[in-house]
């Protein structure tokens, strides 16, 4: 759960920082292992919208700051070996929340496949690139968050929902089995037998109370 929260807030912070610096393009460190894991995760979640664009080497071209992935076809172990022999500083410590993350199951599965078929990672990426969506399929429309103006397909972006959840004492808001926010700014949560709502008061995005 906390890994999902940190990722959502990190992407939000990256885009905001890039906007402040007035950069033309944002380069991320996603490697081939990350790309293959993302393809499998989107298949398992049935998220065809992200599946259709997750393997693109450049994304967000319609937005203010496009993102590119220069290490898309580079294996993680190759990057580590290069950094090691060039005596470059790099982080080798795994995130403490990573072992229990949903992505970890995809990572282990891919490593097992790689032992049997060394090209498995590149093959999964190629499958994602060849994925096509029927023209009759209704796709979610990209809009902007009503609170901060960040790109979002929902009423509020993930970062605003997560921050609001922390401020309201609802850390699982936007992560668990929820319907999100309704037109009145309330969260609809799926309970065991019924559906109940929790009011969310308007608060400036980016504030975090401790």
N, C-alpha and C positions, 0 to 999 in steps of 0.2 A: 504494500500500500504506500509506504513512505517513499519507495523508489519511484513509483508513478508520480507522486506529488513533486519530488525533486526534479524529475525530468520535465514535467509540464512547466514548472516555474523557471527552470534553466533555459528552455527554449524561448520563453517569454522574455527573460532577461537578455538573452543574446540578441533578439530582434530589437529590443528597446535600446540596448547599448550601441548596436550597429547604426540605428537611426540617429542617435545623438552624435556619433562620429561622422555621420553623413557618408557612409561607405557605399560603394556601388554593388558589391556582392559579398555574401557571407560564406566562407568555406568552413565546412565541418569535417571532423575526423572520422566519419563513418567508414569502416573498412568492409571487405568482402564478407567476413564472418557476421558483422552487424546486419548487412543487407540480407543475407540468407535467413538469419533469424527473424527479421522483420517480415519477410515474405511468408514464412511459415506461421508466424503469429497472426497475420492478417487473414490467412486462410482458416486457421482454427477459430478465429473470432467471427468469420463471415463478413469481414469488413472490405467489401469490394471497392469502395471509394478510395481507401488508402492503398489497397492492393494494386489498383490501376496506376498509381503514381509513385509508389515507394521505391521502385527501382530506377526511376529517372535520375540521371546524373546531375541535372539542374531542375530545381523545383521553385515554385513561387514566382515564376516569371511574370505573372499577371499582377503581382503585388509590388510594394515599394522597394523591397530588398530581396532579390533572388538568392537562393542557397545552392551551393555546388558541393559535390562530394569527390574530391580529387583522388581519394584512396578506395574508390568503389570496387575495383578489381584486385586490390592488394590484400593479401592474407594478413591477419593479425600477427601471426608469428614472424612474418617477414618484416613487419614494421618494428617489432620488438628486437629482432636480430640486428637490424640496421642501426637502431638507436644504441644498442649495446656495443657494437663494434666501433661506432663513431663517437662513443662516450658521451652521448647526449642525455640530458636529464629527462626522465619519463616516470610516470606513475605506474608502479607494478602492484600496488595494493588494491585488492578488490573491494568494492563497496560493501559495507557490512550488511546491507539489506539485499544484496544481489542473490545470495544463495536461495532465498525464499521467494524470489520474484518469479512471475509466470514465465518470463523470458528464459529463465534458467532451464526449464524443461525443453524448450526448443533448442537451446545451446547444446545440451547433453545429447539430444537426438541427432543433431547435425554432426557432432563429434563421432558418434557411433557409425553414422553413415560414411563419414570420411575415412574411417578405418577400413571399410569395405570397398569404397569407391573414392579415391583421392580427389576426383573432380566434382564431388557432390556439391560443394559450396557454390562453385561457378555454374553448375547445372541448375541449381535452385534459382540463382539470380537470373539465368537465361529464361527459365520458365516464367518468372515474374515479368520479364521484359516482353515475352510473347503473349502474355495474358491480354485478352480483349473483352470488352464489355458490350453486350448487345445494345444497339441504339434505342431499343424500346425500354431499357431499364431506367427507372427513375433514380437519379442521383441527388444527394443532398447539395443544396446550393450554398456556396461560400458567401458569408456576409461579414458583418463586423459586430464586435461585442458592444452592447449598449452602455457598458460601464467605462471601458477604457479605450474602445475603438480598435482593439486588436482583431486580427482575422479570426473568424469563428463561424462554424455552421450552426451554432446554437444561439440562444438569446444572450447568454453570457459565455465568455471564453473559459477554458478549463482553469487558468490561473486565477481568475476572479472567483470562480466557484470554490476552488480549494482554499483560497485566502479567507473567503467568507465563512467557510466551514470551520476553519481554525479559530477565527474570531468569535464565532457563535458556539464554540464547544462541540462542533459536529465534524470531527476529523475525517469521517468516511463520506462526507458529502461530495458527490460527483465521482466516487470511486466504487461504491457498492452497487447493489441492484436498485438503481433509482431511475425515475423517469426524467430527472432534471428539473427545470424551472418552468412553471406555468406562466400565463400572461400577466399574473399579478405579482410575480417575483417570489412565488412559493415553491418549495421543493416537494415533489410528490415521491414518496418512498413506498416501495412494495413490501408490505409486511407479510406475515405468514398467512393471515386470514383476511386482512383488509388493507385498504390503501388510506394512509393518513398524510396530512400535510404539515409542514413546519414553516412558519412565517420567517422571511428573511428581510431584515431591515436594510434600508439603503445605506451603504457606507462606501467611502472612497476606495477605489481599488489600489492595492499596494500597501495598505495599512495592516499591520499585524500586532494584535494586542497580546501581551504576555502577563 
